Amino acid sequence: MDHQSGNWRRKPSEKNLGESDSSGSVSSYSERYSDEQEVFGSSPTEGSLNHAHSQEVSSINKGNEGHVTVKSLTEKLSAALLDVAAKEDLIKQHAKVTEEAISGWETAEAELAALKQQLEASSLKNTVLEDRISHLEEALKECVRKLRQSREEQDRKLQDALLFSTNEWESKKFELEKQLKELHAQLETAKTEAFINADKSISLRLESLEKENKSLKTELLVQSEQLRICTLERELSTQTAEAASKQHLESIKKVAKLQSECRRLQAVACRTTSTRYQIPVCHSDQESLDSLASTLISQLDQLKHEDTVGATDIAASTEIDLMDDFLEMEKLVATPEMDYEISTNNLKGESNRDFASVQSLRNELEALQLQVTELGNKVEMMENEKAQLKMDLAEVQNQHEVSCNQLALAGDKLVDMQRKLDFANKAKDAAMAEAFDLEVRRKETESGLEMAHLEVMKLSEKLELLQGKLNEKALSMELEEKLETLEGTKNELQSQLNSAYMQAEELREHVALLEGKVEEERALSAVYSTKAEANEAESKKLEIQLMLANSDLENLNKTIAVLELELKEERLTTSKLADSVETAESARRSLESQLEFTHSEVGNLLNEVRHLQEKLDEEKALSVEYSMKCQVLEEELSRRKKEAELWRITSSNGVVKLNKEKELAEAAGKLAECQKTIASLGQQLKSLTNIDEFIFESKKAEKDGSLPYISFPEIKADSHCSSEDTAFPALSNGKEKVLLPQPPHPQII
């Protein structure tokens, strides 16, 4: 409310009392006027009667009482003159008071003119504010239109994207189900074929490998026996060769010794022995040489044919034979030189034969060693092949187990994929339902916003109508508050528009994500188709199928992770949309409450305006009536003054006496009335002083920029006590009545 609209406040009961008092004052004036007319109308008849009576009294008591009556009349006349002078002084004082009241009324009128100027300034401000409101409403309409267009486009895009995504999802789901069925069938056929082929090939290879293993074992045993024999023969041959070489060296040494001994013995024998003893000695030497040759031949035969004998036995037999040979060679010491030469030649031939046999044995040993090395190499090769076959068999078995495990895992993962696809479809259906719910809520909020906009338009129209009717500055403050509320609502709508734009951007991003998903699903479908063709073309290659299955499973895991992330994002978006819907609903509720409050305020303002108009009409009618009554009373006063002067001149002494008594009674009544008017004028002066103080304080407050709330209980009390004297017309400001001073009515004395 404006700080100048609440200068004088008054309750409706006090106003009614003031109106009743004012009406009472008018009625009292009319009664006085009628009484005075009766007095002045009845005065001629009563004067004539008193004149006749005084003539009779004067005729009876003419002598004695004349002087007394003259004295008393003169005293009364002097007292009446004094009273008249005092009353004239009172009338002058009352005239001064009325002049002061009129000057106060003029100052009040000047203040009213200033207030009217302030109201005009406030009306100009209101027009400026109306222009601002119109601009804001146009901007709001434009924002609402843009919001509606963006939402329509967004809805259309969302519906298209949802339809496209649903169709794509259904087609992809159907294709994936087909591919899953085909993959299940292919996996089952591949399992059966792999088991059959693996069983047959593995059984055949196992049988062949067992046969080869047995043959190789037999060959290996034979070759190991042969190798052992060859190694024994080689060791024996080496030992015999070493022994023969040693024997050859020893034989050479012994031959040299024997030659020297033979020469010495020949010399001794030639000198000492006789000839008869020489013949048996020669025969014995010949026999010993024959025995030596036979033993050497037998030894050579044994060396050739007894290769299988142990090395220790051969060495022992050769040592025994050699010992025998040495003994026989010692026996040959006493033989003649001729026999010795024959024996040496025989020994040389035998030694040559021994060397030849040893050389042949060495050659045979070398050939056997070569065969043994070849057999060892073959055995190593066979062992390597056997180990390789075992490793291949183990690898095949491991691959078979791995393939079985992978097939089982693939089946489990396919089941998980099917379950996740079902869950994703359910989540998609739930998201679609939530999207439709959000769409319905959005439409409801739009309708609420449109209703709010229409109500705002209605309020603006009502404000324009009220601004044309109201002429008080208090409404400017209310309009400013309403403008602030409208600006707040505009800001709220702007924030809602921004949130709607943000939601549109989020939905666009969601559509882009859905398109990316569609492209990924297309790529995955292409990959699945290529994999299906590869599986159909290469069903026999189990390892390739397993690799493809692993890659497929990895891709499916990735897609599942992507789908889970997308589901999380969709849940987040749905939660955000729910929050935005809640905020929109809260804003709508606040707008509804504000609209209800504004409706109530508008109703109150309309009632106040009607009441003010009625008050103004009543005050105008009262002012017209008061002005007419004042004119009538002034005319009556002037007429009565003239009649009083004429009556004083024409009246007689007796009539003057009676008239003086009546005039004294009337003067006493008028004196009481004058006292009442003086008291009322004093109260009016007090109220005017309070009004002057209030105006001074209001001017100071206007300079300071703030006006406190003052109720003026004294003015209210004074107006309640004598409302007919103050007679302030009431103006309502919504809470209390504002009292404006009017000029007091002139009192008739």
Buried (B, 14 or more C-beta within 10 A) or exposed (E): BBBBBBBBBBEEEBBEBBBEBBEEBBEBBEEBBEEBEEBBEEBEEBBEEBBEEBEEEBEEEEEEEEEEBEEEBEEBEEEBEEBEEEBEEBEEEBEEBBEBBEEBBEBBEEBEEEBEEBBEEBBEBBEEBBEEBEEBBEEBEEBBEEBBEBBEEBBEBBEEBBEBBEEBBEEBBEBBEEBBEBBEEBBEEBBEEBEEEBEEEBEEBEEEBEEBBEEBEEBBEEBEEBBEBBBBBBEBBBBBBEBBEEBBEEBEEBBEEBBEBBEEBBEEBEEEEEEEEEEEBBEBBBEBBEBBBEBBEEBBEBBEEEBEBEBEEBBEBBEEBBEEBBEBBEBBBBBBEEBBEBBBEBBEEBBEEBBEBBEEBBEBBEEBBEBBEEBEEBBEEBEEEBEEBEEEBEEBEEBBEBBEEBBEEBBEBBEBBEEBBEEBEEBBEBBEEBBEBBBEBBEBBBEBBEBBBEBBEBBBEBBBEBBEEBBBBBBBBBBBEBBEBBEEBBEBBBEBBEBBBEBBEBBBEBBEBBBEBBEBBEEBBEBBEEBBEBBEEEBEBBEEBBEBBEEBBEBBEEBBEBBBEBBEBBBEBBEBBBEBBEBBBEBBEEBBEBBEEBBEBBEEBBEBBEBBEEBEEEBEEBBEEBEEBBEEBEEBEEEBEEEEEEBEEEBBEBBBBBBBEBBBEBBEEBBEBBEBBBEBBBBBBBBBEBBEEBBEBBBEBEEEEEBEEBEBEEBBEBBBBBBBBBBBBBBBBBEBBBBBBBBBBBBBB
